[in-house]
Amino acid sequence: MILRKQFLEHVGQTSPSPMLVEVARAEGSFFYTPEGKRYFDLVAGVSVSNVGHANPAVVRAVQQQAADYMHVMVYGEMVERPQVEYARRIAELLPGDIDCVYFVNSGAEAVEVALKLAKRYTGRTELISMKRAYHGSTHGAMSMMGAPEGEEWKAEFRPLLPDVRSIRFNEFDDLKHITERTAGVLCEVVQGEAGVRLPNEEWLKALRTRCTEVGAMLIFDEIQTGMGRTGEMFAATKYGVTPDIVCLAKAFGGGMPLGGVASRRDILNAFTNNPCLGHITTFGGHPVCCAAGLAALNYLVDNRVVEDVERKGKMFEESVIRHPRVLEVRRSGLLLAVELGNAEYLYKLMDIFKEVGIMSDWFLYCDTAFRISPPLTITESEIEECCTLIYTALDRL
C-alpha cells in the first residue's frame, strides 16, 4: 500500500484511474504481485513482450552487452556491433527492397522521423493519415490521429502540424485525395486502437498503386503489428504490399525501449544532406536495446515462434466466440478484439478480469471490445486455461 501511495504521489499519471496492480516479477505469459497472485498477461505491454517476459535469451543478451558497454556517443557516430548486426538481420526479413534501418527510441519518434523523411525526400508538405488511426502522442504523431475519433485527444493541444488530412481506411474512393501535393501517406496495416480493423487487401494494393502514381511515400506503421504479431514477421508481408517506409517499435526492442524507421538506403540518405543531421537522437539505437531486440528476433526465428501464431490466435477466437456475450471477434494472428457491443459490460469485465487473474484492456477508439494480445510464446495449455477464465468472467456479466 505504501508503494502504491508513493506511485500516485510521485510518478506522473496518464489517467485518474490507473490499474494499480503492483508487479513483483514476470515470466513467460504471466506476471505476479508481491502477494504471489498470478495474472495472465493478455496485453503484453501492448504487443511488446512477444517473446515472453524474462526470456532467458534476451536477459543474457542484455547482461552481456551492459557488461561490455552501454552508451558511448550520440547515435550514428560510432560503429556498434549490436546496431549493425540487428540492422542487417532486420533488412534480411523486411519486404521488397527495404535494406536500411534508422534506430530511434520509441514508436512515436519513429513516426516523427518517417514524416520528416517523407517531406525531405519528396520536397512536398501534405501528409495524409487514416480516420481512426493512432500513431503516438508527440505533436507530429498526434497530428496524424484520424478525426473524428482522434479529435478528443488532439483538441487541447492545437495548433498541430499544418497541411494534414485524413481519409477513410478501406475506402477506395478516398484514394483520389492522394495527389502530387502529398509527401506521405501514413497507414497502420491493421488498425490497432480502432479495435483491430483488418485491411481490405485489394484496397491496400490500390493504396500502394496510388502512392506510386503520384510519387507519395507510403509509410506503414508496424509498431504494433511488427515482429510476428499478425502471423508473419511483418504485416506488410502478410498482406502482400511493400511500403516505402516502415515504422517499428514495441516488440522491436525485445522488451527494451527501441524504435526504428526502415527504408531504402537512398531514401534514408536524405537525412545526411541539405541539411546534414536531418534527424539526430542521443539514445536512439542504444546498444543494450539493440542487443535485446536482436536476441528476441533470433529467438522468434530459431524457435519458429511466428509460424505458430495463426494457430494460437485461432484457438482464442474459436473459444471465446462461442460465449453468448461475445458478438464478434476481429483478429489478425494473435491480435484480437473481442466485441461485446456495450461499454458498460466492458468496464465491468475489466474489474472481473482482475479478480480472476487476467490482465486485459480496451482500445483507445473502441471501448466495447477487449484486447487479447498475449506473448507469442503462450502455450496451448495456457490458452485453454486462459479461455476458461475468460468464460468464467463473461458468465458474471
Secondary structure, DSSP 4 states (H G I P E B T S, - for coil): -HHHHHHHHHS--SSSS---PPPSEEEBTEEE-TT--EEEESSHHHHT-TT-BT-HHHHHHHHHHHHH----SSTTSS--HHHHHHHHHHHHHSSTT--EEEEESSHHHHHHHHHHHHHHHH---EEEEETT----SSHHHHHTSPTTTTHHHHGGG-S--SSEEEE-TT-GGGGGG--TTEEEEEEESSBTTTT-BPPPHHHHHHHHHHHHHHTPEEEEE-TTTTTTTTSSSSHHHHHT---SEEEE-GGGGTTS--EEEEE-HHHHGGGGSSSSSSS--SSTT-HHHHHHHHHHHHHHHHTT-GGGHHHHHHHHHHHHTTSTT--EEEEETTEEEEE-S-HHHHHHHHHHHHHHTEE---BTTBTTEEEE---TT--HHHHHHHHHHHHHHHHT-
